[in-house]
Amino acid sequence: MAARGPAFLPVLLAALAFAPPCHASVETDSAYTKAQTYHAALRYLRVDLSYEVVERDPDAAYLLFRFVPTGRKAPSNGSIEIVERKSGVRLLVRLPELPRYQEQVLSEGLMRKLEGEYGEPPRRDEPPPGKKEGSKDPDERTDDDAKKPSS
């Protein structure tokens, strides 16, 4: 049985080399705003990487782009999507024709660009526990309260 293993190895490696690519994506959480992330991603793709942006929508916060990967002649497609969340945004990078680590490299590069251009992410103050946004603190007086006669 041990002699059979090494003979099978080239067949396994060949099968893995020609296997269809996995269509996963890299997701990264960011404390930057949706607008900051979108505009930095656009500049990162067009200016820093010289990729062709083929479609973009700032309201929906996505970018579709085309580039030629290192060592290849044919262009490849990719996408970046920015999803707004309470604590910031989630960045989804998809390069369906390339290995996952390439998506991770692109995502990390964009995060470095955000920090380089905007510095530390903006602070998002959370409302104190038990107090909903927009609710009035019962101990807090307003101008209207001051005009009311006291009982």
SERODO-386711 format. One record per atom (N, C-alpha, C): atom name; y, x, z. Coordinates in Angstrom, 1 decimal. Layout:
N
<CA; <Y; X; Z>>
...
% end
This chain:
151
<N; <-1.2; 0.8; 0.0>>
<CA; <0.0; 0.0; 0.0>>
<C; <1.3; 0.9; 0.0>>
<N; <1.2; 2.0; 0.7>>
<CA; <2.4; 2.9; 0.7>>
<C; <2.7; 3.4; -0.6>>
<N; <1.7; 3.7; -1.5>>
<CA; <1.9; 4.3; -2.8>>
<C; <2.6; 3.2; -3.7>>
<N; <2.4; 2.0; -3.4>>
<CA; <3.0; 0.9; -4.2>>
<C; <4.5; 0.7; -4.0>>
<N; <4.9; 1.0; -2.8>>
<CA; <6.3; 0.8; -2.4>>
<C; <7.3; 1.6; -3.3>>
<N; <7.1; 2.9; -3.4>>
<CA; <8.1; 3.7; -4.3>>
<C; <8.1; 3.3; -5.7>>
<N; <7.0; 2.8; -6.3>>
<CA; <6.9; 2.4; -7.7>>
<C; <7.7; 1.1; -7.8>>
<N; <7.7; 0.2; -6.8>>
<CA; <8.4; -1.0; -6.9>>
<C; <9.9; -0.9; -6.7>>
<N; <10.3; 0.2; -6.1>>
<CA; <11.7; 0.4; -5.7>>
<C; <12.7; 0.4; -7.0>>
<N; <12.3; 1.1; -8.1>>
<CA; <13.2; 1.0; -9.2>>
<C; <13.4; -0.4; -9.8>>
<N; <12.3; -1.2; -9.7>>
<CA; <12.4; -2.5; -10.3>>
<C; <13.3; -3.4; -9.4>>
<N; <13.2; -3.2; -8.0>>
<CA; <14.1; -3.9; -7.1>>
<C; <15.5; -3.5; -7.3>>
<N; <15.8; -2.2; -7.5>>
<CA; <17.2; -1.8; -7.7>>
<C; <17.7; -2.3; -9.0>>
<N; <16.9; -2.3; -10.0>>
<CA; <17.4; -2.9; -11.3>>
<C; <17.7; -4.3; -11.2>>
<N; <16.9; -5.1; -10.5>>
<CA; <17.1; -6.5; -10.3>>
<C; <18.4; -6.7; -9.5>>
<N; <18.7; -5.9; -8.5>>
<CA; <19.9; -6.1; -7.7>>
<C; <21.1; -5.7; -8.5>>
<N; <21.0; -4.8; -9.4>>
<CA; <22.1; -4.3; -10.2>>
<C; <22.6; -5.4; -11.2>>
<N; <21.6; -6.2; -11.7>>
<CA; <21.9; -7.2; -12.7>>
<C; <22.0; -8.6; -12.1>>
<N; <21.9; -8.7; -10.8>>
<CA; <22.0; -10.0; -10.1>>
<C; <23.4; -10.6; -10.3>>
<N; <23.5; -11.9; -10.4>>
<CA; <24.8; -12.5; -10.6>>
<C; <25.7; -12.3; -9.3>>
<N; <27.0; -12.1; -9.5>>
<CA; <27.9; -11.9; -8.4>>
<C; <27.9; -13.0; -7.4>>
<N; <28.2; -12.7; -6.1>>
<CA; <28.3; -13.7; -5.1>>
<C; <29.8; -14.3; -5.2>>
<N; <29.9; -15.6; -5.0>>
<CA; <31.2; -16.2; -5.1>>
<C; <31.8; -16.5; -3.7>>
<N; <31.8; -15.5; -2.9>>
<CA; <32.4; -15.7; -1.6>>
<C; <33.9; -15.3; -1.6>>
<N; <34.6; -15.4; -0.5>>
<CA; <35.9; -14.9; -0.5>>
<C; <36.2; -14.3; 0.9>>
<N; <37.2; -13.5; 1.0>>
<CA; <37.6; -12.9; 2.2>>
<C; <38.7; -13.7; 2.8>>
<N; <38.6; -14.1; 4.0>>
<CA; <39.6; -14.9; 4.7>>
<C; <40.3; -14.1; 5.8>>
<N; <41.6; -14.0; 5.8>>
<CA; <42.3; -13.3; 6.8>>
<C; <43.4; -14.2; 7.4>>
<N; <43.5; -14.2; 8.7>>
<CA; <44.5; -14.9; 9.4>>
<C; <45.8; -14.1; 9.5>>
<N; <46.9; -14.7; 9.3>>
<CA; <48.2; -13.9; 9.4>>
<C; <49.2; -14.8; 10.2>>
<N; <50.0; -14.1; 11.0>>
<CA; <51.1; -14.8; 11.7>>
<C; <52.4; -14.9; 10.9>>
<N; <52.4; -14.4; 9.7>>
<CA; <53.6; -14.5; 8.9>>
<C; <53.7; -16.0; 8.3>>
<N; <54.8; -16.3; 7.9>>
<CA; <55.0; -17.7; 7.3>>
<C; <54.3; -17.8; 6.0>>
<N; <54.2; -19.0; 5.5>>
<CA; <53.6; -19.3; 4.2>>
<C; <54.5; -18.7; 3.1>>
<N; <55.8; -18.9; 3.2>>
<CA; <56.7; -18.4; 2.2>>
<C; <56.7; -16.9; 2.2>>
<N; <56.7; -16.2; 3.3>>
<CA; <56.7; -14.8; 3.4>>
<C; <55.4; -14.2; 2.7>>
<N; <54.3; -14.9; 3.1>>
<CA; <53.0; -14.4; 2.5>>
<C; <52.9; -14.6; 1.0>>
<N; <53.3; -15.8; 0.6>>
<CA; <53.3; -16.1; -0.9>>
<C; <54.1; -15.1; -1.7>>
<N; <55.4; -14.9; -1.2>>
<CA; <56.3; -14.0; -2.0>>
<C; <55.8; -12.5; -1.9>>
<N; <55.3; -12.1; -0.8>>
<CA; <54.8; -10.7; -0.7>>
<C; <53.5; -10.6; -1.6>>
<N; <52.7; -11.6; -1.6>>
<CA; <51.5; -11.5; -2.5>>
<C; <51.9; -11.4; -3.9>>
<N; <52.9; -12.2; -4.3>>
<CA; <53.3; -12.1; -5.7>>
<C; <53.9; -10.7; -6.1>>
<N; <54.7; -10.2; -5.2>>
<CA; <55.2; -8.8; -5.4>>
<C; <54.1; -7.8; -5.4>>
<N; <53.2; -8.0; -4.5>>
<CA; <52.1; -7.0; -4.4>>
<C; <51.3; -7.0; -5.7>>
<N; <50.9; -8.1; -6.2>>
<CA; <50.1; -8.2; -7.4>>
<C; <50.9; -7.7; -8.6>>
<N; <52.1; -8.2; -8.8>>
<CA; <52.9; -7.8; -10.0>>
<C; <53.5; -6.4; -10.0>>
<N; <54.1; -6.1; -8.9>>
<CA; <54.8; -4.8; -8.8>>
<C; <54.0; -3.6; -8.4>>
<N; <53.3; -3.8; -7.2>>
<CA; <52.5; -2.7; -6.6>>
<C; <51.3; -2.4; -7.4>>
<N; <50.6; -3.5; -7.8>>
<CA; <49.3; -3.3; -8.5>>
<C; <49.4; -3.4; -10.0>>
<N; <50.5; -3.9; -10.6>>
<CA; <50.7; -4.2; -12.0>>
<C; <49.6; -5.1; -12.6>>
<N; <49.2; -6.1; -11.8>>
<CA; <48.3; -7.1; -12.3>>
<C; <49.1; -8.2; -13.0>>
<N; <48.4; -8.9; -14.0>>
<CA; <49.1; -10.0; -14.7>>
<C; <48.9; -11.3; -13.9>>
<N; <49.9; -11.9; -13.5>>
<CA; <49.8; -13.2; -12.8>>
<C; <49.8; -14.3; -13.9>>
<N; <48.7; -15.0; -14.0>>
<CA; <48.6; -16.0; -15.1>>
<C; <49.0; -17.4; -14.7>>
<N; <48.9; -17.7; -13.4>>
<CA; <49.4; -19.0; -12.9>>
<C; <49.8; -18.8; -11.4>>
<N; <50.8; -19.6; -11.1>>
<CA; <51.3; -19.5; -9.7>>
<C; <52.0; -20.8; -9.3>>
<N; <51.9; -21.1; -8.0>>
<CA; <52.6; -22.4; -7.5>>
<C; <53.0; -22.1; -6.1>>
<N; <54.3; -21.9; -5.9>>
<CA; <54.8; -21.6; -4.5>>
<C; <54.6; -22.8; -3.6>>
<N; <54.6; -24.0; -4.0>>
<CA; <54.4; -25.2; -3.2>>
<C; <53.0; -25.3; -2.7>>
<N; <52.1; -25.1; -3.6>>
<CA; <50.6; -25.2; -3.2>>
<C; <50.2; -23.8; -2.7>>
<N; <51.0; -22.8; -2.9>>
<CA; <50.8; -21.4; -2.4>>
<C; <49.5; -20.8; -2.9>>
<N; <49.4; -20.7; -4.2>>
<CA; <48.3; -20.0; -4.8>>
<C; <48.8; -19.1; -6.0>>
<N; <48.0; -18.1; -6.2>>
<CA; <48.3; -17.2; -7.4>>
<C; <46.9; -16.9; -8.1>>
<N; <46.9; -17.1; -9.4>>
<CA; <45.8; -16.7; -10.2>>
<C; <46.2; -15.5; -11.0>>
<N; <45.4; -14.4; -11.0>>
<CA; <45.8; -13.2; -11.7>>
<C; <44.6; -12.6; -12.5>>
<N; <45.0; -11.7; -13.4>>
<CA; <44.0; -11.0; -14.2>>
<C; <44.3; -9.5; -14.1>>
<N; <43.2; -8.7; -14.1>>
<CA; <43.4; -7.2; -13.9>>
<C; <42.1; -6.6; -14.5>>
<N; <42.2; -5.3; -14.8>>
<CA; <41.1; -4.5; -15.3>>
<C; <40.6; -3.7; -14.1>>
<N; <39.4; -3.9; -13.6>>
<CA; <38.9; -3.1; -12.4>>
<C; <38.7; -1.7; -12.9>>
<N; <38.8; -0.8; -11.9>>
<CA; <38.5; 0.6; -12.2>>
<C; <37.1; 0.8; -12.7>>
<N; <37.0; 1.6; -13.8>>
<CA; <35.7; 1.9; -14.3>>
<C; <35.2; 0.8; -15.3>>
<N; <36.0; -0.2; -15.6>>
<CA; <35.6; -1.3; -16.5>>
<C; <36.6; -1.4; -17.6>>
<N; <36.2; -2.0; -18.7>>
<CA; <37.1; -2.2; -19.9>>
<C; <37.5; -3.6; -20.0>>
<N; <36.7; -4.6; -19.5>>
<CA; <37.0; -6.0; -19.6>>
<C; <37.8; -6.4; -18.4>>
<N; <38.8; -7.3; -18.7>>
<CA; <39.6; -7.8; -17.6>>
<C; <38.7; -8.7; -16.7>>
<N; <39.2; -8.8; -15.4>>
<CA; <38.6; -9.7; -14.4>>
<C; <39.6; -10.6; -13.9>>
<N; <39.2; -11.8; -13.3>>
<CA; <40.1; -12.7; -12.7>>
<C; <40.0; -12.7; -11.2>>
<N; <41.1; -13.1; -10.6>>
<CA; <41.1; -13.2; -9.1>>
<C; <42.1; -14.3; -8.7>>
<N; <42.0; -14.6; -7.4>>
<CA; <43.0; -15.6; -6.9>>
<C; <43.3; -15.3; -5.4>>
<N; <44.5; -15.7; -5.1>>
<CA; <45.0; -15.6; -3.7>>
<C; <45.5; -17.0; -3.3>>
<N; <45.0; -17.5; -2.2>>
<CA; <45.5; -18.8; -1.7>>
<C; <46.0; -18.7; -0.3>>
<N; <47.1; -19.3; 0.0>>
<CA; <47.7; -19.2; 1.3>>
<C; <47.7; -20.6; 1.9>>
<N; <47.0; -20.8; 3.0>>
<CA; <46.8; -22.1; 3.7>>
<C; <47.6; -22.1; 5.0>>
<N; <48.5; -23.0; 5.1>>
<CA; <49.3; -23.1; 6.4>>
<C; <48.5; -23.7; 7.5>>
<N; <48.6; -23.0; 8.7>>
<CA; <48.0; -23.5; 9.9>>
<C; <49.0; -23.5; 11.0>>
<N; <48.6; -24.0; 12.2>>
<CA; <49.6; -24.1; 13.3>>
<C; <50.0; -22.7; 13.8>>
<N; <49.1; -21.7; 13.8>>
<CA; <49.4; -20.4; 14.3>>
<C; <49.8; -19.4; 13.3>>
<N; <50.0; -19.8; 12.0>>
<CA; <50.4; -18.9; 11.0>>
<C; <49.8; -19.4; 9.7>>
<N; <49.2; -18.5; 8.9>>
<CA; <48.5; -18.9; 7.7>>
<C; <47.2; -18.2; 7.6>>
<N; <46.4; -18.8; 6.7>>
<CA; <45.1; -18.2; 6.4>>
<C; <45.2; -17.8; 4.9>>
<N; <44.8; -16.5; 4.7>>
<CA; <44.9; -15.9; 3.4>>
<C; <43.5; -15.8; 2.8>>
<N; <43.2; -16.4; 1.6>>
<CA; <41.9; -16.4; 1.0>>
<C; <42.0; -15.6; -0.3>>
<N; <41.3; -14.5; -0.4>>
<CA; <41.3; -13.7; -1.6>>
<C; <39.9; -13.8; -2.2>>
<N; <39.9; -14.1; -3.5>>
<CA; <38.7; -14.2; -4.3>>
<C; <38.7; -13.4; -5.5>>
<N; <37.7; -12.5; -5.7>>
<CA; <37.5; -11.7; -6.8>>
<C; <36.0; -11.9; -7.2>>
<N; <35.7; -13.1; -7.9>>
<CA; <34.3; -13.5; -8.1>>
<C; <33.4; -12.5; -8.8>>
<N; <34.0; -11.6; -9.6>>
<CA; <33.2; -10.7; -10.4>>
<C; <33.0; -9.4; -9.8>>
<N; <33.6; -9.2; -8.6>>
<CA; <33.5; -7.9; -7.9>>
<C; <32.8; -8.0; -6.5>>
<N; <32.4; -6.9; -6.0>>
<CA; <31.8; -6.9; -4.6>>
<C; <32.9; -7.4; -3.6>>
<N; <32.4; -7.9; -2.5>>
<CA; <33.2; -8.4; -1.4>>
<C; <34.2; -7.4; -0.9>>
<N; <33.8; -6.1; -0.8>>
<CA; <34.6; -5.1; -0.2>>
<C; <35.9; -5.0; -1.0>>
<N; <35.9; -5.3; -2.3>>
<CA; <37.1; -5.2; -3.1>>
<C; <38.1; -6.3; -2.7>>
<N; <37.6; -7.5; -2.3>>
<CA; <38.4; -8.5; -1.8>>
<C; <39.0; -8.1; -0.5>>
<N; <38.2; -7.4; 0.3>>
<CA; <38.7; -6.9; 1.6>>
<C; <39.9; -5.9; 1.4>>
<N; <39.7; -5.0; 0.5>>
<CA; <40.7; -4.0; 0.2>>
<C; <42.0; -4.6; -0.3>>
<N; <41.9; -5.7; -1.1>>
<CA; <43.1; -6.4; -1.6>>
<C; <43.8; -7.1; -0.4>>
<N; <43.0; -7.7; 0.4>>
<CA; <43.6; -8.5; 1.5>>
<C; <44.3; -7.5; 2.5>>
<N; <43.6; -6.4; 2.8>>
<CA; <44.2; -5.4; 3.7>>
<C; <45.5; -4.8; 3.1>>
<N; <45.5; -4.6; 1.8>>
<CA; <46.7; -4.1; 1.2>>
<C; <47.9; -5.0; 1.3>>
<N; <47.6; -6.3; 1.1>>
<CA; <48.6; -7.4; 1.2>>
<C; <49.1; -7.4; 2.7>>
<N; <48.3; -7.3; 3.6>>
<CA; <48.7; -7.4; 5.0>>
<C; <49.6; -6.1; 5.4>>
<N; <49.3; -5.0; 4.8>>
<CA; <50.2; -3.8; 5.0>>
<C; <51.5; -4.0; 4.3>>
<N; <51.5; -4.7; 3.2>>
<CA; <52.8; -4.9; 2.5>>
<C; <53.6; -5.9; 3.3>>
<N; <53.0; -6.9; 3.9>>
<CA; <53.8; -7.9; 4.7>>
<C; <54.4; -7.2; 5.9>>
<N; <53.6; -6.3; 6.6>>
<CA; <54.2; -5.6; 7.7>>
<C; <55.3; -4.6; 7.3>>
<N; <55.1; -4.0; 6.1>>
<CA; <56.1; -3.0; 5.6>>
<C; <57.4; -3.7; 5.2>>
<N; <57.3; -4.9; 4.7>>
<CA; <58.5; -5.6; 4.2>>
<C; <59.2; -6.4; 5.3>>
<N; <58.4; -7.0; 6.2>>
<CA; <58.9; -7.9; 7.1>>
<C; <58.9; -7.5; 8.6>>
<N; <58.2; -6.3; 8.8>>
<CA; <58.0; -5.9; 10.2>>
<C; <57.0; -6.7; 10.9>>
<N; <57.1; -6.8; 12.2>>
<CA; <56.2; -7.6; 13.0>>
<C; <56.3; -9.1; 12.6>>
<N; <55.2; -9.8; 12.7>>
<CA; <55.3; -11.2; 12.3>>
<C; <56.2; -12.0; 13.2>>
<N; <56.8; -13.1; 12.7>>
<CA; <57.7; -13.9; 13.6>>
<C; <56.9; -14.5; 14.7>>
<N; <57.5; -14.6; 15.9>>
<CA; <56.9; -15.3; 17.0>>
<C; <56.9; -16.7; 16.9>>
<N; <55.8; -17.3; 17.2>>
<CA; <55.7; -18.8; 17.2>>
<C; <55.5; -19.3; 18.6>>
<N; <56.6; -19.9; 19.1>>
<CA; <56.5; -20.3; 20.5>>
<C; <55.7; -21.6; 20.6>>
<N; <54.7; -21.5; 21.5>>
<CA; <53.9; -22.7; 21.7>>
<C; <54.6; -23.6; 22.8>>
<N; <54.5; -24.9; 22.7>>
<CA; <55.0; -25.7; 23.7>>
<C; <54.3; -25.5; 25.0>>
<N; <54.9; -25.7; 26.2>>
<CA; <54.2; -25.5; 27.4>>
<C; <53.0; -26.5; 27.5>>
<N; <52.0; -26.1; 28.2>>
<CA; <50.8; -27.0; 28.4>>
<C; <51.2; -28.3; 29.0>>
<N; <50.7; -29.4; 28.4>>
<CA; <51.0; -30.7; 28.9>>
<C; <52.2; -31.3; 28.3>>
<N; <53.0; -30.6; 27.6>>
<CA; <54.2; -31.1; 27.0>>
<C; <54.1; -31.1; 25.5>>
<N; <54.2; -32.3; 24.9>>
<CA; <54.1; -32.4; 23.5>>
<C; <55.4; -32.1; 22.8>>
<N; <55.3; -31.6; 21.6>>
<CA; <56.5; -31.3; 20.9>>
<C; <57.3; -32.6; 20.7>>
<N; <58.6; -32.5; 20.9>>
<CA; <59.5; -33.7; 20.7>>
<C; <59.6; -34.6; 21.9>>
<N; <58.7; -34.4; 22.9>>
<CA; <58.8; -35.2; 24.1>>
<C; <59.9; -34.7; 25.0>>
<N; <60.5; -35.6; 25.7>>
<CA; <61.6; -35.3; 26.6>>
<C; <61.1; -34.9; 28.0>>
<N; <61.6; -33.8; 28.5>>
<CA; <61.3; -33.4; 29.9>>
<C; <62.0; -34.4; 30.8>>
<N; <61.3; -35.0; 31.8>>
<CA; <61.9; -36.0; 32.6>>
<C; <63.0; -35.4; 33.5>>
<N; <62.9; -34.2; 33.8>>
<CA; <63.9; -33.5; 34.7>>
<C; <65.2; -33.1; 33.9>>
<N; <65.1; -33.2; 32.6>>
<CA; <66.2; -32.7; 31.7>>
<C; <67.1; -33.9; 31.4>>
<N; <68.4; -33.7; 31.7>>
<CA; <69.4; -34.7; 31.5>>
<C; <70.1; -34.5; 30.2>>
<N; <70.4; -35.6; 29.5>>
<CA; <71.1; -35.5; 28.2>>
<C; <72.5; -36.1; 28.4>>
<N; <73.4; -36.0; 27.4>>
<CA; <74.7; -36.6; 27.5>>
<C; <74.6; -38.1; 27.7>>
<N; <73.7; -38.7; 27.0>>
<CA; <73.5; -40.2; 27.2>>
<C; <73.1; -40.5; 28.6>>
<N; <72.3; -39.7; 29.3>>
<CA; <71.9; -39.9; 30.7>>
<C; <73.1; -39.8; 31.6>>
<N; <74.0; -38.9; 31.3>>
<CA; <75.2; -38.7; 32.1>>
<C; <76.2; -39.9; 32.1>>
<N; <76.2; -40.6; 31.0>>
<CA; <77.1; -41.8; 30.8>>
<C; <76.5; -43.0; 31.5>>
<N; <75.2; -43.0; 31.8>>
<CA; <74.6; -44.2; 32.5>>
<C; <75.0; -44.2; 34.0>>
<N; <75.3; -45.4; 34.5>>
<CA; <75.6; -45.5; 35.9>>
<C; <74.4; -45.2; 36.7>>
<N; <74.5; -44.5; 37.8>>
<CA; <73.4; -44.1; 38.7>>
<C; <73.0; -45.3; 39.5>>
<N; <71.8; -45.5; 39.9>>
<CA; <71.4; -46.7; 40.6>>
<C; <71.3; -46.4; 42.1>>
% end
